[in-house]
Amino acid sequence: MMGETLFTALIALFWVAEFAFAGVVVYWFVTQGFSDEEKGAASDVKPLESKEFTRNSLLMWGGFFLVIVLLIVVGA
């Protein structure tokens, strides 16, 4: 059985991993944009889509993540 300190440390590590993944997603959207899937990730850097389109997509990701966090907090 694990202690309370270890459990808290594991939860903190989980949240650090979540925020790191969110950072990777944001970085990808900003640098790669939203281009055709036919070209794939192996091709050269693609031009960015419009700033409004990128912003809306990131807001949707942020909203989704916020809903997950709120459900966890409310459920706790």
N, C-alpha and C positions, 0 to 999 in steps of 0.2 A: 504494500500500500504506500502510495506516495504522500509526502507531507504537503501542507498548505503552501509553503514557499516554493516548492518544485512545481506545483500546479499553477501558481501565479506566474512563475517564470515561463512555463510552457505557453500560457495564454498570451503573455507579452511577446514571446517569440512568434506566435501565430500572427499577431497584429503587425509586427514588423515585416513579416513575410507578405502579408496582404498589401501593406503600403508600398513595399518594394515592387510587387507585381503591378500595382496601379501605376507606379512611376514608369515601369517598362512599357505599359500600354500607352500612356500619355506620350512618352518619348517616340514610340513607333508611329503614332498618329501624327505627331508634329513633323517628324523627319520623312516619313514615307507617304503620308497623305492617304487618300482613298482612291486607288487606281484600279485598273482592270486586274482581275485575278489571273488572266491568261498569261501575263508576263511573269508572274511569280516573284518570290522574294530574292531569287538569285540574280535578277537583272539589276542594272544600274539604278541609282537613286532616281525616283520618279518626281515629277513636279507636284507641288502641293495643290490640293483642291482649294476652293475659296475658303477664306477665313471663317465665314459664317457657317459653312457646312462642317468644318472641323470643330468649331466651337460648339455647335449643336450636338454633335456626336459625343464630344467630351462631357457635355452637360448631361447627356443621357447616361453615360457610364457612371458619372458622379452621383446622379440621382439613384441609379440602381444600387450602387455601393452604399449610399446613405440609407436606403430602405433596408438593406440587409443589416446594417449596424443598428438601426432603430428597432428592428424585430428582435435582434439579440438582446438589446438593452431592456426592452419591454418584457421579453420572455424571462429575463433573469430575476 
